[in-house]
Amino acid sequence: MKARQRRFYFDQGGKLTDRFGIRSVPARVRQQGRLLEISEIALPPKWRTAQ
């Protein structure tokens, strides 16, 4: 967190994903004025797992 100067939250209980309606991770939640912007972060193919 110090190197990137950002806060990271780990949602092990699923409370944050439920509250914000996040369907895919990794995702980023940013505040834009009074609104929240939720964006999914695409990973390069080598990091994706087969399902």
C-alpha positions in Angstrom: 0.0 0.0 0.0 2.8 2.4 0.8 4.6 1.8 -2.6 1.4 2.5 -4.5 0.1 5.1 -2.0 -3.4 3.5 -2.1 -5.5 1.6 0.4 -6.3 -2.0 -0.4 -9.2 -3.9 1.1 -9.6 -7.7 1.2 -13.2 -8.8 1.1 -12.9 -12.3 2.6 -16.5 -12.3 3.9 -18.1 -10.9 0.7 -19.6 -7.9 2.5 -18.1 -5.3 0.1 -18.9 -7.2 -3.1 -22.5 -7.6 -1.9 -22.9 -4.0 -0.9 -21.4 -2.5 -4.1 -22.8 -5.2 -6.4 -19.4 -6.2 -7.7 -19.6 -9.3 -9.9 -16.0 -9.7 -11.0 -12.7 -9.2 -9.3 -10.3 -7.6 -9.3 -12.3 -4.4 -9.2 -11.7 -0.9 -8.1 -14.2 1.4 -6.3 -13.5 5.2 -6.6 -15.5 8.1 -5.4 -16.5 10.7 -8.0 -18.2 13.5 -6.1 -21.2 11.9 -4.4 -21.1 8.9 -6.7 -19.0 5.7 -6.6 -17.3 4.5 -9.8 -16.8 0.7 -9.9 -14.6 -0.7 -12.6 -13.3 -4.2 -13.3 -9.6 -4.5 -13.9 -8.7 -6.8 -16.8 -5.8 -9.1 -16.2 -3.3 -10.2 -18.8 -4.0 -13.7 -20.2 -1.1 -15.3 -18.1 -2.9 -14.4 -14.9 -6.4 -15.8 -15.9 -7.3 -19.2 -14.8 -9.3 -21.8 -16.9 -12.8 -22.4 -15.7 
